[in-house]
């Protein structure tokens, strides 16, 4: 029998860190095996010469989604759309410092009191 907090602490210890690869592949399915491109479906625009003999140190380009598109995808919030006219809005700054955010909100009269 565990105390509730002890149980939660042990349970949380089992959760892997974000970004940790949980699947391991061996043999021709291993990420750097020279024959992997012949048996694993790849990108259609990748040339056969590149897949057969990959150059060391040359990683494929990473596909990244900016945070505005993630907000739209996950929460259905489109911050790139103007509330008034429906046109596109360009994000020119992202303020992440809590002290600066608090000062701006206080200046605008929108509260800004942080709970610590």
C-alpha positions as CSV (number, residue, x, y, z in Angstrom):
1,X,0.0,0.0,0.0
2,X,1.2,3.5,-0.9
3,X,0.3,6.9,0.3
4,X,-1.4,8.8,-2.5
5,X,1.6,11.1,-3.1
6,X,4.1,8.2,-3.1
7,X,2.0,6.4,-5.6
8,X,1.8,9.5,-7.9
9,X,5.6,10.0,-7.6
10,X,6.3,6.5,-8.6
11,X,3.8,6.7,-11.4
12,X,5.2,9.9,-12.7
13,X,8.7,8.4,-12.7
14,X,7.5,5.9,-15.3
15,X,6.4,8.5,-17.8
16,X,9.2,9.0,-20.4
17,X,10.6,12.5,-21.0
18,X,9.3,14.3,-24.1
19,X,11.1,13.6,-27.3
20,X,12.6,10.2,-26.1
21,X,12.5,7.6,-28.8
22,X,10.5,4.7,-27.4
23,X,10.8,2.4,-30.4
24,X,14.1,0.8,-31.3
25,X,14.8,-0.8,-34.7
26,X,17.5,-3.3,-35.6
27,X,18.9,-4.8,-38.8
28,X,17.8,-3.3,-42.0
29,X,15.1,-1.3,-40.2
30,X,17.7,0.6,-38.1
31,X,17.8,4.3,-39.0
32,X,21.3,4.3,-40.5
33,X,21.3,1.0,-42.3
34,X,22.4,1.3,-46.0
35,X,19.5,-0.9,-47.2
36,X,16.7,0.7,-45.2
37,X,15.6,3.0,-48.1
38,X,14.9,0.0,-50.3
39,X,12.4,-1.5,-47.9
40,X,10.9,1.4,-46.0
41,X,8.7,3.8,-47.9
42,X,10.3,7.2,-48.2
43,X,9.5,10.6,-49.6
44,X,8.5,10.6,-53.2
45,X,10.8,13.5,-54.2
46,X,13.9,11.9,-52.7
47,X,16.4,10.6,-55.4
48,X,17.5,6.9,-55.3
49,X,21.2,8.0,-55.3
50,X,20.7,9.9,-52.0
51,X,18.8,7.0,-50.3
52,X,21.3,4.3,-51.4
53,X,24.4,6.0,-50.2
54,X,23.5,8.8,-47.7
55,X,26.2,11.4,-47.0
56,X,27.4,11.4,-43.4
57,X,26.3,14.4,-41.4
58,X,23.5,15.3,-43.9
59,X,20.2,15.1,-42.1
60,X,16.9,15.3,-43.9
61,X,15.1,18.7,-43.5
62,X,12.9,18.7,-40.4
63,X,9.3,19.6,-40.9
64,X,8.3,22.0,-38.2
65,X,5.0,23.6,-37.5
66,X,5.0,27.1,-35.9
67,X,3.1,27.7,-32.7
68,X,0.3,29.7,-34.4
69,X,-0.5,26.7,-36.7
70,X,-0.3,24.4,-33.7
71,X,-2.9,26.5,-31.8
72,X,-5.2,26.4,-34.8
73,X,-4.8,22.6,-35.2
74,X,-5.1,21.6,-31.5
75,X,-7.5,24.2,-30.1
76,X,-9.1,25.6,-33.3
77,X,-7.9,29.1,-32.4
78,X,-6.8,31.0,-35.5
79,X,-4.6,33.9,-34.2
80,X,-3.6,34.7,-37.7
81,X,-7.1,35.9,-38.6
82,X,-8.3,39.4,-37.9
83,X,-11.3,39.5,-35.6
84,X,-12.7,42.6,-37.3
85,X,-12.2,42.1,-41.1
86,X,-11.2,38.4,-41.3
87,X,-7.9,39.2,-43.1
88,X,-4.6,37.6,-42.4
89,X,-2.6,38.9,-39.4
90,X,1.2,38.7,-39.2
91,X,2.7,37.9,-35.8
92,X,5.6,40.3,-35.3
93,X,6.4,39.5,-31.7
94,X,5.9,36.9,-29.0
95,X,6.2,38.1,-25.5
96,X,7.0,35.2,-23.1
97,X,8.6,36.9,-20.1
98,X,6.0,36.8,-17.3
99,X,7.2,40.1,-15.8
100,X,6.8,41.9,-19.1
101,X,3.4,40.4,-19.7
102,X,2.3,41.5,-16.2
103,X,3.4,45.1,-16.9
104,X,1.6,45.2,-20.2
105,X,-1.6,43.8,-18.7
106,X,-1.4,46.2,-15.7
107,X,-0.9,49.2,-18.1
108,X,-3.9,48.1,-20.2
109,X,-6.0,47.8,-17.1
110,X,-6.6,44.1,-17.7
111,X,-5.5,42.9,-14.2
112,X,-2.1,41.2,-14.5
113,X,-2.0,40.0,-10.9
114,X,-0.1,36.7,-10.9
115,X,-0.9,33.9,-8.6
116,X,2.3,32.3,-7.4
